[in-house]
Amino acid sequence: MENALSPSLLPSPASEVAARVSSLFVYPIKSCKGISLSQAALSPTGFRWDRNWLIVNSKGRGLTQRVEPKLSLIGVEMPEHAFGEDWEPEKSSNMVVRAPGMDALKVSLAKPDKIADGVSVWEWSGSALDEGEEASQWFTNFVGKPCRLVRFDSASETRPVDPNYAPGHIAMFSDMYPFLLISQGSLDSLNKLLKEPVPINRFRPNIFVDGCEPFAEDLWTEILINGFTFHGVKLCSRCKVPTINQETGIGGQEPIETLRNFRSDKVLQPRRKPQGKIYFGQNMVWKDGFGDGIGKTIEIGDSVVVLGKLSSPAKAAT
């Protein structure tokens, strides 16, 4: 299989300003609430602090809203300057975790010494840093079954993304890829078809852009944001999480049922054998930035310049 970064799959640069960044999000604990930012520091594994932590069950398997929708009710607060490129935690620096009916939990941002072996999320398994008994008891009480909170141990572990799509790239505890980009136009197009519109938090993007046509991001193979190049490597296949109201933790049928009518693989790529998948958003990886004097951050208002794009969603990597 030819990977999505192959030059033969990239058309000649279009170099058009297609959109602007309207929102940026990080999700420090996988499957818990996100944090909206005005600017975000880049790393090869995603925005700083994104999916650094994972809640695991008694077998070390990562928990997500697919199985535990009430994780959507867990909020996370970080120190004011934690998202700066050069900020380093002090001994007193904490992540604060909150949930309905629970006292606030403080988790030190200093890396713990205890190791948890046998941690797994999707295709990856390895060791992680264990955040200790207080955190374990807090999550156990809220979820209602034995849990632990672990942190990705980047000093000893790596988690490669699928080499068929982005060889050489890595992630932490995100589903598969470091960044997810969605446009306002795509969300608006969906909401016009729904009886009850849904907010963007149903889809948990990192980069939310405005000013382009609906689903224009399907076609973007290479874009530039603040001097940094991102490759669109694979359309995002959606699971049941978008059906979960992120404010109540209660699931339903929408918007997946409506998306199935016009965003399924059968509709978008009729010449390929259907797998029953539904797509919304573009998975992306960051290539090394260029230009002098630019910090490794992107911010709200940055222009999105399209350097390469496909002619049709039928040609997009899935």
C-alpha positions as CSV (number, residue, x, y, z in Angstrom):
1,M,0.0,0.0,0.0
2,E,1.3,3.4,-1.0
3,N,1.5,5.7,2.1
4,A,-0.3,9.0,2.2
5,L,2.9,11.0,2.3
6,S,4.1,9.6,-1.0
7,P,5.0,12.5,-3.5
8,S,3.0,10.8,-6.2
9,L,-0.2,11.4,-4.2
10,L,0.5,15.1,-3.7
11,P,-0.6,17.4,-6.5
12,S,1.4,20.5,-7.4
13,P,1.0,23.3,-4.7
14,A,-2.1,25.4,-4.9
15,S,-0.8,27.9,-2.3
16,E,-4.2,29.4,-1.5
17,V,-5.3,30.9,1.8
18,A,-8.2,28.6,2.4
19,A,-9.3,29.3,6.0
20,R,-8.2,30.7,9.4
21,V,-7.8,29.0,12.8
22,S,-10.9,29.7,14.9
23,S,-10.4,27.4,17.9
24,L,-7.6,25.2,19.4
25,F,-8.3,22.3,21.8
26,V,-6.2,20.0,23.9
27,Y,-7.5,17.0,25.9
28,P,-4.9,16.3,28.6
29,I,-6.7,13.1,29.8
30,K,-7.9,10.9,27.0
31,S,-11.7,10.9,26.6
32,C,-12.2,13.6,29.2
33,K,-13.2,17.2,28.6
34,G,-11.0,19.4,26.4
35,I,-9.5,22.8,27.1
36,S,-9.9,25.7,24.6
37,L,-6.7,27.6,24.0
38,S,-5.8,30.9,22.2
39,Q,-2.5,29.4,21.2
40,A,-1.0,26.0,21.4
41,A,2.6,24.7,21.4
42,L,3.5,22.1,18.9
43,S,5.3,18.8,19.4
44,P,5.7,15.8,17.1
45,T,3.0,13.9,19.2
46,G,0.5,16.7,19.1
47,F,-0.2,19.9,21.0
48,R,1.6,20.1,24.4
49,W,-0.2,18.2,27.1
50,D,-2.7,16.6,24.6
51,R,-3.6,13.0,25.6
52,N,-0.6,12.8,28.0
53,W,-2.8,10.8,30.5
54,L,-5.0,7.8,30.2
55,I,-7.5,6.1,32.6
56,V,-7.0,2.4,32.6
57,N,-9.0,-0.5,34.0
58,S,-7.8,-3.3,36.3
59,K,-6.2,-5.0,33.3
60,G,-4.3,-1.9,32.2
61,R,-6.6,-1.3,29.2
62,G,-7.3,2.3,28.3
63,L,-10.9,3.5,29.0
64,T,-12.7,5.8,26.6
65,Q,-16.2,7.2,26.3
66,R,-17.1,4.4,23.9
67,V,-17.4,2.2,27.0
68,E,-17.6,4.8,29.8
69,P,-19.5,7.8,28.4
70,K,-19.5,9.5,31.9
71,L,-15.8,10.3,31.2
72,S,-17.2,13.2,29.2
73,L,-18.1,14.8,32.6
74,I,-14.5,14.9,33.9
75,G,-13.0,18.4,33.5
76,V,-9.3,19.2,33.6
77,E,-7.6,22.5,34.5
78,M,-3.9,23.2,33.9
79,P,-1.7,26.0,35.3
80,E,-2.2,29.4,33.5
81,H,1.1,29.3,31.6
82,A,1.3,25.5,31.1
83,F,0.6,25.7,27.4
84,G,3.5,28.0,26.6
85,E,6.3,26.5,24.5
86,D,9.1,26.9,27.1
87,W,7.1,26.5,30.4
88,E,8.4,23.9,32.8
89,P,6.5,22.5,35.8
90,E,7.5,23.4,39.3
91,K,7.1,21.1,42.3
92,S,3.9,22.9,43.2
93,S,2.4,22.7,39.6
94,N,-0.7,20.6,39.4
95,M,-3.3,19.5,37.0
96,V,-6.7,19.8,38.7
97,V,-9.4,17.2,37.8
98,R,-13.1,17.8,38.6
99,A,-16.3,15.8,38.2
100,P,-19.9,16.1,39.4
101,G,-20.2,15.0,43.1
102,M,-16.5,14.6,43.5
103,D,-13.9,16.7,45.4
104,A,-11.2,18.2,43.2
105,L,-8.2,16.0,42.5
106,K,-4.8,17.5,42.2
107,V,-2.2,15.6,40.1
108,S,1.3,16.8,40.3
109,L,2.8,17.7,36.9
110,A,6.2,16.5,38.2
111,K,6.6,13.0,36.7
112,P,5.9,10.2,39.1
113,D,8.5,7.5,39.9
114,K,6.1,4.5,39.9
115,I,5.8,2.5,36.6
116,A,2.7,0.7,35.5
117,D,3.4,-2.2,33.2
118,G,0.9,-3.8,30.8
119,V,-0.8,-0.6,29.7
120,S,-2.6,-0.8,26.4
121,V,-4.6,1.5,24.1
122,W,-5.8,0.2,20.7
123,E,-2.8,-1.4,19.0
124,W,-0.2,-0.2,21.4
125,S,1.0,-1.8,24.7
126,G,3.9,-0.9,27.0
127,S,4.7,0.7,30.3
128,A,3.5,4.1,31.6
129,L,4.0,6.3,34.6
130,D,1.5,5.6,37.4
131,E,0.0,8.7,39.1
132,G,-0.5,6.9,42.4
133,E,-3.2,5.7,44.8
134,E,-5.1,9.0,45.4
135,A,-5.7,9.4,41.7
136,S,-6.6,5.7,41.4
137,Q,-9.2,5.9,44.2
138,W,-10.7,9.1,42.7
139,F,-11.2,7.6,39.3
140,T,-12.3,4.3,40.8
141,N,-15.0,6.1,42.8
142,F,-16.3,8.2,39.9
143,V,-16.3,5.4,37.2
144,G,-17.5,2.7,39.6
145,K,-14.9,0.1,38.8
146,P,-11.2,-0.2,39.6
147,C,-9.2,2.4,37.7
148,R,-5.8,4.0,37.6
149,L,-4.5,7.2,36.0
150,V,-1.3,6.8,34.0
151,R,0.9,9.2,32.1
152,F,2.7,8.5,28.8
153,D,6.4,7.8,29.5
154,S,8.1,9.5,26.5
155,A,11.5,8.8,28.0
156,S,11.2,5.1,27.6
157,E,8.3,4.5,25.2
158,T,7.3,5.5,21.7
159,R,4.0,4.9,19.9
160,P,4.2,5.0,16.2
161,V,1.2,5.9,14.1
162,D,0.2,3.6,11.2
163,P,3.2,3.5,8.9
164,N,0.9,2.9,5.9
165,Y,-0.2,6.5,6.3
166,A,2.5,8.4,8.1
167,P,5.7,6.5,8.5
168,G,8.0,7.8,11.2
169,H,5.4,9.8,13.1
170,I,4.5,9.2,16.7
171,A,1.6,9.8,19.1
172,M,0.9,9.5,22.8
173,F,-2.6,8.4,23.9
174,S,-4.6,9.9,21.0
175,D,-6.6,7.4,19.0
176,M,-4.1,7.2,16.2
177,Y,-2.7,10.5,15.0
178,P,-1.2,13.6,16.6
179,F,-3.7,16.2,15.2
180,L,-7.4,16.2,14.1
181,L,-8.6,19.2,12.0
182,I,-12.2,20.0,11.3
183,S,-13.8,23.0,9.6
184,Q,-16.8,25.2,10.7
185,G,-18.2,24.7,7.3
186,S,-18.4,20.9,7.7
187,L,-20.1,21.3,11.1
188,D,-22.5,23.8,9.7
189,S,-23.3,21.5,6.8
190,L,-24.1,18.7,9.2
191,N,-26.1,20.8,11.6
192,K,-28.4,22.0,8.7
193,L,-29.6,18.4,8.5
194,L,-30.1,17.7,12.2
195,K,-33.2,18.4,14.2
196,E,-30.9,19.4,17.1
197,P,-27.6,20.9,16.1
198,V,-24.5,19.6,17.8
199,P,-21.4,21.5,19.0
200,I,-17.9,20.9,17.8
201,N,-17.0,19.2,21.2
202,R,-18.8,16.0,19.9
203,F,-16.0,15.5,17.5
204,R,-13.0,16.4,19.7
205,P,-10.8,18.2,17.2
206,N,-7.5,19.9,18.0
207,I,-7.6,22.4,15.2
208,F,-11.0,24.1,14.2
209,V,-10.9,26.3,11.2
210,D,-13.4,28.7,9.5
211,G,-13.7,30.3,6.1
212,C,-13.6,27.2,3.8
213,E,-16.2,25.3,2.0
214,P,-17.8,22.3,3.8
215,F,-15.5,19.3,3.9
216,A,-12.7,21.2,2.1
217,E,-10.4,19.6,4.6
218,D,-11.1,16.2,3.1
219,L,-8.9,17.2,0.2
220,W,-6.0,18.9,2.0
221,T,-2.8,16.8,1.7
222,E,-0.5,19.7,2.8
223,I,-1.2,22.9,4.6
224,L,0.8,25.7,6.2
225,I,-0.1,27.3,9.6
226,N,2.2,30.0,10.9
227,G,5.1,28.7,8.9
228,F,4.6,25.1,10.0
229,T,3.7,22.4,7.5
230,F,1.0,19.8,8.3
231,H,0.1,16.8,6.2
232,G,-3.4,15.5,5.9
233,V,-2.8,11.7,6.0
234,K,-6.2,10.0,6.6
235,L,-9.8,10.9,6.9
236,C,-11.1,10.4,10.5
237,S,-13.3,7.4,10.8
238,R,-15.9,8.1,13.5
239,C,-17.0,5.8,16.3
240,K,-20.0,6.3,18.7
241,V,-18.4,9.1,20.7
242,P,-20.0,11.9,18.6
243,T,-23.4,10.5,19.7
244,I,-22.6,11.3,23.4
245,N,-23.7,14.6,24.8
246,Q,-20.5,16.0,26.3
247,E,-22.4,18.0,28.9
248,T,-24.6,15.1,30.2
249,G,-22.7,11.9,29.3
250,I,-25.9,10.5,27.7
251,G,-25.7,8.9,24.3
252,G,-28.1,8.8,21.4
253,Q,-28.2,8.0,17.6
254,E,-27.3,11.4,16.2
255,P,-25.3,12.8,14.5
256,I,-23.9,9.4,13.3
257,E,-27.2,8.3,11.7
258,T,-27.4,11.5,9.6
259,L,-23.7,11.3,8.8
260,R,-24.1,7.8,7.5
261,N,-26.4,9.2,4.7
262,F,-23.7,11.4,3.2
263,R,-20.3,10.8,4.8
264,S,-20.0,7.0,4.7
265,D,-17.3,5.3,2.7
266,K,-20.0,3.9,0.4
267,V,-21.0,7.4,-0.5
268,L,-17.6,9.1,-0.6
269,Q,-15.6,6.3,-2.2
270,P,-18.1,4.3,-4.3
271,R,-15.4,2.4,-6.2
272,R,-13.9,0.9,-3.1
273,K,-15.2,-2.0,-1.1
274,P,-17.3,-0.4,1.7
275,Q,-16.2,-1.1,5.3
276,G,-19.2,0.6,7.0
277,K,-17.1,3.6,8.0
278,I,-18.2,7.2,8.5
279,Y,-15.8,10.1,8.0
280,F,-15.7,13.5,9.6
281,G,-12.4,15.5,9.9
282,Q,-8.9,15.1,8.7
283,N,-6.1,13.4,10.7
284,M,-2.8,15.3,10.4
285,V,0.8,15.1,11.3
286,W,3.3,18.0,11.7
287,K,6.4,18.3,9.6
288,D,9.3,20.4,10.7
289,G,8.6,24.1,10.6
290,F,10.7,26.6,8.7
291,G,11.4,30.3,9.0
292,D,13.5,32.2,11.5
293,G,12.2,33.7,14.7
294,I,9.0,31.8,14.8
295,G,8.1,30.0,18.0
296,K,6.7,26.5,17.7
297,T,3.1,27.6,18.3
298,I,0.0,28.3,16.3
299,E,-2.8,30.5,17.5
300,I,-6.3,31.6,16.8
301,G,-6.4,33.8,13.7
302,D,-3.6,32.1,11.9
303,S,-4.2,31.6,8.2
304,V,-4.4,28.2,6.7
305,V,-2.5,28.1,3.4
306,V,-3.2,25.0,1.2
307,L,0.0,23.8,-0.4
308,G,-1.4,20.6,-1.8
309,K,-4.9,19.1,-2.3
310,L,-6.7,16.3,-4.0
311,S,-9.3,16.7,-6.6
312,S,-11.9,14.5,-5.0
313,P,-12.7,12.8,-1.7
314,A,-12.7,9.6,-3.6
315,K,-8.9,9.9,-3.8
316,A,-8.5,10.6,0.0
317,A,-6.7,8.1,2.2
318,T,-9.0,6.2,4.5
